[in-house]
């Protein structure tokens, strides 16, 4: 999916040097998306750990007999 309309996109030169410009933007967009997913997963892991800790009770408490 191109983010720049074809009419506004630069035309590739004869040797194809400009042909990768559209893909570079696409790869950059994908990298940003992967970074966002990684950050979201880290937040979810931290929340789960915090929930596990709060569910265990206080540190040093004796288990019920």
FENFENCOR-V198638 format. One record per residue. N is the residue number from 1. OMEGA is omega in whole degrees, 0 to 359 (none if undefined). D_FIRST is the distance of its C-alpha to the first C-alpha in whole Angstrom. Layout:
n;omega;d_first
N;OMEGA;D_FIRST
N;OMEGA;D_FIRST
//
This chain:
n;omega;d_first
1;180;0
2;179;4
3;179;6
4;178;9
5;183;10
6;181;11
7;180;15
8;182;15
9;177;13
10;180;16
11;180;17
12;178;17
13;183;21
14;182;23
15;176;23
16;182;20
17;180;20
18;184;17
19;183;15
20;182;14
21;178;13
22;179;9
23;179;9
24;177;12
25;180;10
26;179;8
27;178;11
28;178;13
29;178;10
30;179;11
31;178;15
32;178;15
33;179;14
34;179;17
35;179;19
36;178;19
37;180;20
38;178;22
39;179;24
40;178;24
41;178;26
42;178;28
43;179;29
44;178;30
45;180;32
46;179;34
47;179;34
48;178;35
49;180;38
50;179;39
51;178;40
52;180;41
53;181;44
54;179;45
55;181;45
56;182;48
57;182;50
58;179;52
59;178;52
60;179;56
61;180;57
62;177;59
63;179;57
64;181;59
65;none;62
//
